[in-house]
Amino acid sequence: MVPWIINTSVFKLITILVAGFVICAPAFCQVYKGKNGKVKFFSEAPLENIEAVSNEANSVFKATTGAVAVLIPIRSFVFDKTLMRDHFNETYMESNKYPEATFVGKLEGGIPENVAEDKVVTVSGKLNLHGIIQEQNIQVTLKTDANGFLNVTGKFRIRLIDHKIKIPRIVFKNIAETVEVSFELKLKQTE
Amino acid sequence: MNSFTFLASLLFLSIAHFQLQAQDDLLSDLRSDQNVDPGYVPSIFKSTRILNSHSVETLHKGNLDFRISHRFGKLNSGAYNFFGLDEATIRLGLEYGLTDRITVGIGRSSYQKTFDGYFKTKLLRQRNSKEGAFPFSLTWFSNMAINTLRTDDALLNANKSYEYRYAHQLIIARRFSRFFSFQVAPILIHTNLAETNQSNDAFAIGGGSGFNVSKRISFNIDYVYRLPDNQYKPYTNSLSLGVDIETGGHVFQLIVTNSQGIIEQVFVPKTEGLWSNGDLFYGFNISRQFNLKKNKKM
């Protein structure tokens, strides 16, 4: 049976496909990667507005498949008030148990050809936050700048209860039920 | 099934599998790019005090902690004294984080009209991470207290420095789990003018632990053992039991203790109450932190 396979075009097809996936020649697999992306969240509540920023979001985008992944270490968020960071990590996000937030998704309809101008596309995928995975459809704006970076910006909302992040009654007026997350990622095409 | 269908489905499966794997690969790729997290344990105790004793914790940079420590009178002083609630001693304190590792503070206690000032620095921090682990945190604490009670004693009035008393501590603490923390602290109290037949230096060992019953509430024990050479009568060892309740910028500590004094110079060598007699002081500490400096990293 083996010689039969070798002689057929099926084998050649398989070889080409497998080689294509495994070796991943540059032309086949345009991979964009970004380090130190900025992610910000904002909570608006009657008593106070809380804002935190992380500059450690790492992201990757595969142009061939449209696959997108973003990873943010929870401890990298910094706050105006230093004490808030402790409470954020210990009481709300339990970052020793769930040290990172991740998003894995896909760009709907593939990458637009010309992104020299702002292009709005939808990315849908799974947000893993506080150990709970939720579907998110996020409108993002793509733009390549003069230095060849692919800029990805956008915002979306997270309902804390969806991710089992509990707010005690005593600070109910300090923390919003829904927080707004905005992000600015800069990705560079890798070889 | 002929060979072709078999191969085609095999191919399809392997591609489908590859795609699934690719998603995980993407994330693990990102993980390997990540900056290394030093893995410092964020806090071992909720407050800079266990109950009476200083804990291993220092304040964050730019945080001002306003502390009200309040002790009622003796529980066994009877109905006439409303079981101690008629009396009160208080310490008001202002403490400030110069850096994340250095805290300074001043305070005034109504007990013996005492002023105190302290310096506290975190020397080592407990770490749990793959890149490096360290089993405990270490903090050095020193303070000075001056008793300003008016006296007729000519000697004391002639030389004010007789009233100076110092405390030095090395505080070693470890957070064993989310639920349990423990610290041990050798203490030296130096008194410029000692009581008759007593040494100027008193050594003791403090032990404190916190049991977190929830994210916001912990049950604490604070005990100070005086080394045998320093166990002068009628004083006893200080034992305090209490509860921490944390709500954002506030920490409330409810406390039952056999010590009336709130600073080391008093509760370490001069605790007078006996738990077995019911010489207990009910009280509370309130800590309110104000953020004076905005975080520059924002």
Chai-1 contact restraints between the chains, C-beta under 6 A:
chainA,res_idxA,chainB,res_idxB,connection_type,confidence,min_distance_angstrom,max_distance_angstrom,comment,restraint_id
A,V10,B,L7,contact,1.0,0.0,6.0,A-B,restraint_1
A,F21,B,F18,contact,1.0,0.0,6.0,A-B,restraint_2
A,V53,B,M298,contact,1.0,0.0,6.0,A-B,restraint_3
A,N58,B,L30,contact,1.0,0.0,6.0,A-B,restraint_4
A,N58,B,D33,contact,1.0,0.0,6.0,A-B,restraint_5
A,V60,B,L26,contact,1.0,0.0,6.0,A-B,restraint_6
A,V60,B,L30,contact,1.0,0.0,6.0,A-B,restraint_7
A,A69,B,L26,contact,1.0,0.0,6.0,A-B,restraint_8
A,A69,B,L27,contact,1.0,0.0,6.0,A-B,restraint_9
A,L71,B,L30,contact,1.0,0.0,6.0,A-B,restraint_10
A,R75,B,D37,contact,1.0,0.0,6.0,A-B,restraint_11
A,V78,B,N295,contact,1.0,0.0,6.0,A-B,restraint_12
A,V78,B,K297,contact,1.0,0.0,6.0,A-B,restraint_13
A,D80,B,K294,contact,1.0,0.0,6.0,A-B,restraint_14
A,D80,B,N295,contact,1.0,0.0,6.0,A-B,restraint_15
A,D80,B,M298,contact,1.0,0.0,6.0,A-B,restraint_16
A,K81,B,N291,contact,1.0,0.0,6.0,A-B,restraint_17
A,T82,B,H60,contact,1.0,0.0,6.0,A-B,restraint_18
A,T82,B,N295,contact,1.0,0.0,6.0,A-B,restraint_19
A,L83,B,Q289,contact,1.0,0.0,6.0,A-B,restraint_20
A,D86,B,P42,contact,1.0,0.0,6.0,A-B,restraint_21
A,D86,B,S43,contact,1.0,0.0,6.0,A-B,restraint_22
A,N89,B,P42,contact,1.0,0.0,6.0,A-B,restraint_23
A,E90,B,P42,contact,1.0,0.0,6.0,A-B,restraint_24
A,T91,B,K215,contact,1.0,0.0,6.0,A-B,restraint_25
A,T102,B,L27,contact,1.0,0.0,6.0,A-B,restraint_26
A,V104,B,Q23,contact,1.0,0.0,6.0,A-B,restraint_27
A,I170,B,T247,contact,1.0,0.0,6.0,A-B,restraint_28
A,V171,B,G248,contact,1.0,0.0,6.0,A-B,restraint_29
